[in-house]
Amino acid sequence: MEFRLLGPVEFWRDGRQVQLTGHKLRSVMAVLALNVGRPVPADRLIRLVWAEDAPPSAPRLLQHQVSSLRALLPDPALIHRSPAGYELRAPPEQIDLHVFDAQCESAADALRGGDADLAARQLRSALALWRGPALSGTTEELTTAFGPALEERRLAALLNRIDADLRVGRHLQLLAELSQLAADHPFDERLRGQLILALDRAGRKADAVDAYQQIRRLLADELGIEPGPLLQRTFRQVLGATDEDNGAVSAGGEPTPPSAPAAATTGSPTPSRVPRQLPATVPDFVGRAEALTALHTLLTGGHAVSAIVGPAGVGKTTLAVHWSHTAARHFPDGQLFADLRGYDRDEPVAPQVVIGGLLRALGVPADEVPPDLAERTALYRTLLADRAVLVLLDNVRSAEQVRPLLPGSNRCAVVVTSRDELAGLVARDGARRIILTPLTAPEGRDLLRRTLGADRVEAEPAAATMLTMLCDGLPLALRLAAERMSRHPDTRLTRLVKALELEAHRLETLDAAGDPAAAVRAAFSWSYLALPPAAARMFRLLGLHPAAEIDPTAAANLAGLTGPEASRLLTTLAGVHLVTETAPTRYRMHDLLRVYALEQCRAEEPAPARRAAVARLLAGYDAAARRAVDLVAPHRRRLPAAPPPGSLVLPTIASYDEALAWLDTERGTLVAAVRYAVAAGEPAYSWHLAHTLWRYFLLGRHLDDWLTSHQAAALAAREAGDRTAEAEMLNSMAAADTHGGRSARAVDRYQRVIELMRELGDQRGEAGAVGNLGTAYHRIGRYAQARRHYLAALDLCTDEDPRDRAFLLGNIAEVSYLLGDHADALRHYERSLAVSEDADDRYAETFARIGLGATYRELGRLDAAGRHLEHALQLSREHADQHDEAACLGELGLLRLRQGRPVEALQHLDEGLDLGRRVGDPNLTAMVLIRRGDTLSAIDSRDDAERCYREALDIADAARDRLHQAQAHRGLATVRQAAGERGGAAQHRRQAYDLFVNLGLPVPSDVAGEDPPGRDHG
C-alpha cells in the first residue's frame, strides 16, 4: 500500500494504482496522509476540500468521501474517527513524503559522519520520489496551503545534494545543472553561491566573479538590496582562495549539512546570560529509580538524547523536571526548556517558533534571529557546539517536531517527553527510549505517605494499595485523591477508598463504550464533585480557556466575577490540585484536567452561557492588550474597538515596564486567543486583537507570532466577508515581511491591499497602503520609488487625516535629507510640524522635530537644531516612546559632536544605544553605533571607534540595510586611514562608494577621494 503525494496524488495497492475518482476524494486522502497519525478536525477538512464553496451539506458529503476512501483500503479501520476528527493510521513508510523526509534525515546523518558521497546518493534517491508538483489533482485551497512549503522542501533537498556533490569534487558535473537552476531561480542566493563555487573550482574564476556581479545587480535593481552576508562571504572566499582549497564549501562559505541548507545569517553571538529555564520541581517526588538510572546515561556519554514516553498523567514531565534539577550542575552553560504543546487543542508549536525562543534565551537579539528554520537550526547548533547545555523539550508530538531542536554537540544533553513512542527519534537519532509505566503499589504507598502521613498509610496499607490500583498508578490521579482524603483526617482510608470506588463504578456505568482513562476521570470527578458550587463553576469554565495558563484577571472575565473573587476561587482550586500555581498569580491546568473541565462545561453550562464567557474572556484580553500596547508602542488603529460585552476586569498596568512585562508574559496566550476566537464563534475578536498587537510584535521583533496571528485573522476576516479587516491584516503582514527582510513578498501584499482598498472605495485605507509601500521601498534603499509613493499617498489624504499627512510629509522630507536636498527636507519637515501642531498630535510632532533638528544641523544652524531636538526629546519621554527617544539621542549626539562637546555626545549616544538595543530596531541601533564611532574617532579613540563601526556593519549586513552598510564602511575607511593602513582603508572606501552609488545617494567627499581622518559622518 502506497500513498503518493509528491506529484499527482495517487493510491497504490498490491503493486497497482487504484483509481481515485474526483479531485475531492484525492484531496481528502491527501490531507489525511499529510497528517498521518494525527486526527484532522472535520471543519478543517471541509475548509481544505470545499474552500469557500462549502454547502450546508458539507459534513455529510465529507462522510461520504471518507466512506469511499475506506472502501479502497485493505482495512477500513485504517481511517479512524474520534471527537478530534479523522485520522489515517497507516505506517508512515507507506507515504512517499515521509520516505522523502527519512532519506533526507539519513543524508544529514551521513554528512555529519563525514560521508558526503553517501549523503549525495541518499538525497538523489529522495528527490527521485518527486513526479511533478506536489498534490497535483487536488483542490486549489489544498495546493495553496501546502504546495509552496513542500516545494521549498524539495528545493532544500536539491541544494543539499549539490552541497554534498561539491564536497566530493563533482564541480564539473554540476555546472550545467547549476546554470539552469540559477536561471530558474534568479533571486536564490544560496544557489548562486553554489554556482560561483563550482565555477571557481573548475578554474573559471572570471566567470565566478561575473556570476556574483550579475546577482548583485539583479538584487539592487529589482529589490533594492545588496547580497546577504552568506553570499558576500562566499565571494570573498573565492577572491582569496588558494589552489590547495579544493574541499567543497557551501554557499555560506563553510561545509553545510543537508539538515541545515544555509548557515546562520549572523556570526556566533555570545550569550549575555546563562539560561536557567527549568520549571519548579514537585516536593513529593517518589520512586522511578529505574527511569532515573536510565536518564543518568546522559551524564556518562551513553546517549545524547533520552525520550521519556508514556500515557497522559503518568508523570513524564514531573520525572523530566526532577531529574533535570538534580543534573543541572553538570551543565554549567545553562538549561533550556520549551513546551511544544503537542497535545493541546490548538496546533502544536512549530519547530521554527520554538527554536526562535531558544535562540533568544541563548542571548541572540531578536533582530538577529534568522527568518527560516534551516538558518535558525544552524545558528542554534553553532551556539551550542562548545557548550554543555541541558535541553528539556516537553509535550512533543512527533520526531519531526523535535528533530530540528537537537544540538549537534555531544557536550549537550536532551530530554524529551511524549505520549508517542518516537520510533523515528530512536531509530535515526539514537535516542534512548524510557517507557514510563504507572506507579507500582509500593511507589504509590510512598507517595501517599508524603501526602497523607506515614502513620495513616501504615495503619491501613491495604486501603493505600487499593487506592493506587483505583487510580491506575497515575500520579496525577493519586495526588488528587490523596488531597481529597487529607481533608478528612478522622475518616478511615478504607471508607474513603470505597467512596472513590463507587464513583469509578458510576462513571463506568455511564460510559458503556468503556473509557481507557476511567481511573483518572474517577479521581477528577471525585475532586470536582466535592467543590463548592462557585469553585466548580470556575473549574469547568477554565476548560474554555485557549491556553494552559491563566491569571486571575482573565479568570474573572471568563466567569463574570471581580478580580478578588476569581483569585479566591483559583486559590481554592490550587488547594485541591485541580490547578497548579506556577508563579505568583499564574495558574496552570494539566491538559487531562482541561479536557475534563471542558466536558463538564459542555454538560452543565448552557450554550449561551458558554458563548458569553468566551466573549468576556476575549474582550478582556483585547482591552488589556490595548492598554498595554498604548504604553509601549502607541499607534492609531483603523479598526474600531469591539464593544465590550459588559464590565471587564483589567490588569493593573501603569508604566512602560509593567506593560511590556504583561505582554511578554501573555504573548503565547494572546496569539492562541487570536486563533481561538475563530473556532469559538467570535471571529471579530481575532482581527481586533491581532490589530492591537502588531506594534508590540514589531517592538520585540516577534515576527513568527506577528505572521501566525495575522494569517489566522486574515483568513477569519475573509471567511466572515469583512474585507476591510482582511485588508488591514494583509497590510500588517506586509509590514512584518518588510521588517523580516522579505521585501518582494511585502511589495506583493501591499499591492493586494491597495487593490482591496480601491474596491472598497476606502480612500483613507488606500492612502495608508500606498504610503506603507513607500516605506517598504524606503527601508530597502529605493528612495526614488519611496518618494513617488509618499507623494501619491499624500494626494490621497484628506483634511480628515492630519496624522497621515504629517507622517507622509516627514517621510518625504527624510528622503530629501538622505538625497542631500536639505532645503526641500526643511520645507517638508516644517509642513509636517505645522500639521501635527494643528492636530495636537504629539507623536507626529516628535517625528517632525527630530527631522528638523537633523536638517538644521546639516545646514549649520546648530542652535535651531538643538532647540528642536531637545523639544523632541522631552516629547518622546512624555509619551514614553523609547524608539523616538533613542532616535533623538542619536541625532543629539552628533549635534554635540559638531558643537565640540564630545563628552556630552557620548553620554547621549550611550543612552541612545541602550534604548536602541532594547526596542530591537536594527536600523536604529546601527545608526547610533555609527554616530558613536564618529565621536570616538574624533577624539582619537580609534580602536573603540572601529569596534562600533564593525558591530554596526554586522547588524546592517544581517538586516540588509544598505544605508548603514555604506556609512559603516565609510567609518572603517576613516579609522584604517588614520592607522596608516591605506590598503584596508581603500577597500572599505570602495565598498562605501559602490553602496552610495547604488542607493542613488550623494557620495561624500572623503569616500570619493582622500579626506582628513576623524571626519564625522552625519
Disulfide bonds with the S-S distance in Angstrom:
none
